[in-house]
Amino acid sequence: MTTTTRRATRARARPASRVKERGPAGSPDAGPGAAGARARRRSPRPHDDAPDTLRAFERIAKLPEGEERDRLCRDVTAAWLPMAERLARGYRGRGESAEDLSQVAALGLVKAVRGFDPGRGHAFESYAVPTIVGEIRRHFRDHLWGVHVPRRTQELRNRVRTARQRLAGPVDDRPPDEAALAEASGLSRQEVRQGLAALDSFRPLSLDAELNQTGDGHTLSDTCGAADPGFDRVLSRAAVRPTLRRLPERDQRVLYLRYFHEMTQAAIAERLGVSQMRVSRLLSRIERDLRERLAEVGVTG
């Protein structure tokens, strides 16, 4: 038989072979659903840490709440735990310990096992991965920020970080500029700057942190200014001004000469044509009344 004849014979035999694989109508192997199930059984799993627990989940779905159901859930959770740890390893180096990340991922796995419904026809892994990753991200969002950061800023941080990792080249070590990050992330430059500022802001920097590596002892606190007493003086004057304006004109004049012109009581007495004792009594009364009125509005000193 020639080569051409053999090829023609195989070509004619292919359709019959495919029909035979489908099976006759009404048989267990009939229909595309059965063919898809066979394909899933034959296809390799995407990861080695994805065990076959479909029958266990089917049993869990039929069992009522109780000791046997809890035991099966624990067994399934233990079987899938390597996958949870693999997902947790992808978030290392972001300010959280590996042990805490593993615990958070395990918690997400427990929730996934409890909430999975095998009757929906989806693989457990496709349900568990988003659940575990969502639990890890929620942990970062709720527990690792030293100060409250708006959700929008956190989203900008994640988009900028993803764009920077995508643009990082193996040859050029220079980080991408704002224009490149904006184009890659679909953000404006202002949003990119906001995301960059939040990249390393999970925890606030300590005031005792050294500014450089020279060991000279200069810390961040050395750059902070001290409290200016002039601010308190301005606040006190603003609080006193309305009270002073309500004083009689003579009392205002006595205070003005004494504290603004720094005149002595004798000089004030000569200016007003009264005795020094009279000026002394006036000042004592005015100062006493002022303290009482200022205390009523919460100003002391």
C-alpha positions as CSV (number, residue, x, y, z in Angstrom):
1,M,0.0,0.0,0.0
2,T,1.4,3.4,-1.0
3,T,1.9,6.3,1.4
4,T,-0.9,8.3,-0.2
5,T,-3.3,5.4,0.2
6,R,-2.5,5.0,3.9
7,R,-3.0,8.7,4.6
8,A,-6.4,8.6,2.8
9,T,-7.5,5.6,4.8
10,R,-6.6,7.2,8.2
11,A,-8.4,10.4,7.2
12,R,-11.6,8.5,6.4
13,A,-11.3,6.6,9.7
14,R,-11.0,9.7,12.0
15,P,-14.7,10.8,12.0
16,A,-15.8,7.3,12.9
17,S,-13.3,7.2,15.7
18,R,-14.5,10.5,17.2
19,V,-18.1,9.3,17.0
20,K,-17.1,6.1,18.8
21,E,-15.5,8.1,21.7
22,R,-18.7,10.0,22.2
23,G,-20.8,6.9,22.7
24,P,-24.3,6.2,21.5
25,A,-27.1,8.5,22.5
26,G,-28.3,7.9,26.0
27,S,-25.1,6.2,27.1
28,P,-23.2,7.5,30.1
29,D,-20.4,8.8,27.8
30,A,-22.8,10.7,25.5
31,G,-22.7,14.5,25.2
32,P,-20.1,17.2,25.5
33,G,-20.4,17.3,29.3
34,A,-19.0,13.8,29.7
35,A,-16.2,14.5,27.2
36,G,-15.3,17.6,29.2
37,A,-15.3,15.6,32.4
38,R,-12.9,13.1,30.8
39,A,-10.7,15.9,29.6
40,R,-10.6,17.4,33.1
41,R,-9.6,14.0,34.5
42,R,-6.9,13.6,32.0
43,S,-5.5,17.1,32.2
44,P,-2.6,17.7,34.6
45,R,-3.3,19.9,37.7
46,P,-1.9,23.4,37.6
47,H,0.0,22.9,40.9
48,D,1.2,19.9,42.8
49,D,-0.4,21.3,45.9
50,A,-4.0,20.8,44.5
51,P,-5.2,17.5,45.9
52,D,-8.3,15.7,44.6
53,T,-10.9,16.3,47.3
54,L,-14.1,16.4,45.2
55,R,-15.6,13.3,46.9
56,A,-14.9,14.7,50.3
57,F,-16.6,18.0,49.5
58,E,-19.6,16.1,48.2
59,R,-19.8,14.2,51.5
60,I,-19.4,17.5,53.4
61,A,-22.3,19.0,51.5
62,K,-24.6,16.1,52.4
63,L,-23.7,15.9,56.1
64,P,-25.4,18.0,58.8
65,E,-23.5,20.0,61.2
66,G,-21.7,17.8,63.6
67,E,-18.5,16.0,64.5
68,E,-18.2,14.0,61.3
69,R,-18.6,17.0,59.1
70,D,-16.1,19.0,61.2
71,R,-13.6,16.1,60.9
72,L,-14.0,16.0,57.1
73,C,-13.5,19.8,56.9
74,R,-10.3,19.6,58.9
75,D,-9.0,16.8,56.7
76,V,-9.7,18.8,53.5
77,T,-8.2,21.9,55.0
78,A,-5.0,20.0,55.9
79,A,-4.8,18.6,52.4
80,W,-5.1,22.1,50.8
81,L,-2.8,23.8,53.3
82,P,0.3,23.7,51.1
83,M,-1.6,25.8,48.5
84,A,-2.5,28.4,51.1
85,E,1.2,28.6,52.2
86,R,2.2,29.0,48.6
87,L,-0.1,32.0,48.2
88,A,1.1,33.5,51.4
89,R,4.7,33.3,50.2
90,G,3.8,35.6,47.3
91,Y,3.2,38.4,49.8
92,R,6.5,38.2,51.7
93,G,8.7,41.2,52.0
94,R,5.9,43.7,52.4
95,G,6.3,44.4,56.1
96,E,4.6,41.3,57.6
97,S,6.2,38.2,59.0
98,A,6.0,34.9,57.1
99,E,4.4,33.2,60.1
100,D,1.6,35.8,60.3
101,L,1.0,35.6,56.6
102,S,0.7,31.8,56.8
103,Q,-1.9,32.1,59.6
104,V,-3.9,34.6,57.6
105,A,-3.8,32.4,54.5
106,A,-4.9,29.4,56.6
107,L,-7.8,31.4,58.0
108,G,-8.9,32.2,54.4
109,L,-8.6,28.5,53.5
110,V,-10.9,27.5,56.4
111,K,-13.5,30.0,55.2
112,A,-13.2,28.7,51.7
113,V,-13.7,25.1,52.8
114,R,-16.7,26.1,54.8
115,G,-18.2,28.1,52.0
116,F,-17.5,25.9,49.0
117,D,-20.5,24.3,47.2
118,P,-19.5,21.4,44.9
119,G,-22.9,21.5,43.4
120,R,-22.1,24.6,41.4
121,G,-19.7,22.7,39.2
122,H,-16.6,24.7,39.8
123,A,-13.2,23.4,41.0
124,F,-12.4,24.2,44.6
125,E,-9.1,25.9,43.7
126,S,-10.9,28.5,41.6
127,Y,-13.1,29.3,44.6
128,A,-10.4,29.1,47.3
129,V,-7.6,31.2,45.7
130,P,-9.7,34.4,45.6
131,T,-10.9,33.8,49.1
132,I,-7.4,33.3,50.5
133,V,-5.9,36.2,48.6
134,G,-8.8,38.4,49.6
135,E,-8.2,37.5,53.3
136,I,-4.4,38.4,53.0
137,R,-5.1,41.7,51.3
138,R,-7.7,42.6,53.9
139,H,-5.1,41.8,56.6
140,F,-2.7,44.2,55.0
141,R,-5.4,46.9,54.6
142,D,-6.8,46.6,58.2
143,H,-3.7,45.8,60.3
144,L,-0.5,47.0,58.7
145,W,-1.1,50.7,58.1
146,G,0.2,52.7,61.0
147,V,-2.2,55.5,60.3
148,H,-5.6,55.5,58.6
149,V,-5.2,55.7,54.8
150,P,-8.2,56.1,52.5
151,R,-9.1,53.1,50.4
152,R,-8.5,55.2,47.2
153,T,-4.9,55.8,48.3
154,Q,-4.4,52.1,48.9
155,E,-5.7,51.3,45.5
156,L,-3.3,53.8,43.9
157,R,-0.4,52.3,45.8
158,N,-1.2,48.8,44.5
159,R,-1.6,50.0,40.9
160,V,1.6,52.0,41.0
161,R,3.5,49.1,42.5
162,T,2.2,46.7,39.9
163,A,3.2,49.1,37.1
164,R,6.7,49.6,38.5
165,Q,7.3,45.9,38.8
166,R,6.1,45.4,35.2
167,L,8.4,48.2,33.9
168,A,11.4,47.2,35.9
169,G,14.0,46.0,33.3
170,P,16.7,43.4,33.9
171,V,19.4,45.6,32.4
172,D,18.6,49.2,33.3
173,D,18.4,49.5,37.1
174,R,16.9,53.0,36.9
175,P,13.3,53.1,38.2
176,P,10.7,54.2,35.7
177,D,9.7,57.9,35.9
178,E,6.3,59.3,36.7
179,A,5.3,59.6,33.0
180,A,6.0,55.9,32.4
181,L,4.2,54.8,35.5
182,A,1.2,57.0,34.6
183,E,1.0,55.5,31.1
184,A,1.4,51.9,32.4
185,S,-1.1,52.2,35.2
186,G,-3.6,54.5,33.5
187,L,-3.4,57.1,36.2
188,S,-2.6,60.8,36.2
189,R,0.8,62.0,37.3
190,Q,-0.7,63.4,40.5
191,E,-2.3,60.0,41.3
192,V,1.1,58.3,40.6
193,R,2.8,60.7,43.0
194,Q,0.2,59.8,45.7
195,G,0.7,56.1,45.1
196,L,4.5,56.4,45.3
197,A,4.2,58.3,48.6
198,A,2.1,55.4,50.0
199,L,4.4,52.6,48.8
200,D,6.4,52.5,52.0
201,S,3.9,53.9,54.4
202,F,2.5,50.8,56.1
203,R,4.2,51.9,59.3
204,P,5.3,55.4,60.2
205,L,9.0,56.0,60.5
206,S,10.3,56.3,64.0
207,L,11.6,59.6,65.2
208,D,14.7,57.8,66.5
209,A,15.6,56.5,63.0
210,E,19.0,57.7,61.8
211,L,19.1,60.0,58.8
212,N,22.1,58.4,57.3
213,Q,24.5,55.4,57.8
214,T,27.4,57.4,59.0
215,G,26.7,56.7,62.7
216,D,26.8,60.4,63.7
217,G,23.7,60.0,65.8
218,H,21.5,62.4,63.9
219,T,17.9,61.2,63.9
220,L,14.7,62.3,62.4
221,S,13.7,64.0,65.6
222,D,16.6,66.4,65.2
223,T,14.9,67.9,62.1
224,C,11.7,68.6,64.0
225,G,11.1,72.1,65.2
226,A,10.3,73.0,68.8
227,A,7.1,74.5,70.0
228,D,7.1,78.3,69.4
229,P,5.8,80.2,72.5
230,G,4.7,83.0,70.2
231,F,1.8,80.9,69.1
232,D,0.4,80.7,72.6
233,R,0.9,84.5,73.0
234,V,-1.1,85.1,69.8
235,L,-3.9,82.9,71.0
236,S,-4.1,84.6,74.4
237,R,-4.2,88.1,72.8
238,A,-7.0,87.0,70.4
239,A,-9.0,85.7,73.4
240,V,-8.4,88.8,75.6
241,R,-9.2,91.4,72.9
242,P,-13.0,91.1,73.1
243,T,-12.9,91.4,76.9
244,L,-10.6,94.4,76.8
245,R,-13.0,96.2,74.5
246,R,-15.8,95.9,77.0
247,L,-13.8,97.7,79.7
248,P,-14.6,101.3,80.5
249,E,-12.5,103.8,78.6
250,R,-10.5,104.9,81.7
251,D,-9.6,101.3,82.5
252,Q,-8.5,100.7,79.0
253,R,-6.3,103.8,79.1
254,V,-4.7,102.8,82.4
255,L,-3.8,99.3,81.0
256,Y,-2.5,100.8,77.8
257,L,-0.2,103.2,79.6
258,R,1.0,100.5,82.0
259,Y,1.6,97.6,79.7
260,F,2.1,99.0,76.3
261,H,4.0,102.2,77.2
262,E,5.5,100.6,80.3
263,M,4.9,103.7,82.3
264,T,5.3,103.6,86.1
265,Q,2.3,104.1,88.4
266,A,3.6,107.5,89.4
267,A,3.8,108.6,85.7
268,I,0.3,107.3,85.1
269,A,-1.0,109.1,88.1
270,E,0.6,112.3,86.9
271,R,-0.9,111.8,83.4
272,L,-4.4,111.2,84.8
273,G,-4.2,113.8,87.6
274,V,-4.8,111.3,90.4
275,S,-2.7,109.8,93.2
276,Q,-0.4,106.9,92.8
277,M,-2.4,104.9,95.3
278,R,-5.5,105.5,93.1
279,V,-3.7,104.1,90.1
280,S,-2.4,101.0,92.1
281,R,-6.0,100.3,93.2
282,L,-7.3,100.7,89.7
283,L,-4.7,98.3,88.2
284,S,-5.4,95.7,90.9
285,R,-9.2,95.8,90.3
286,I,-8.9,95.8,86.5
287,E,-6.5,92.8,86.5
288,R,-8.8,90.9,89.0
289,D,-11.8,91.5,86.8
290,L,-10.0,90.4,83.7
291,R,-8.8,87.2,85.2
292,E,-12.4,86.3,86.3
293,R,-13.9,87.1,82.9
294,L,-11.2,85.2,81.0
295,A,-11.6,82.2,83.3
296,E,-15.3,82.1,82.4
297,V,-14.3,81.6,78.7
298,G,-11.6,79.1,79.5
299,V,-8.5,81.3,79.1
300,T,-5.9,81.0,81.9
301,G,-2.5,82.5,82.6
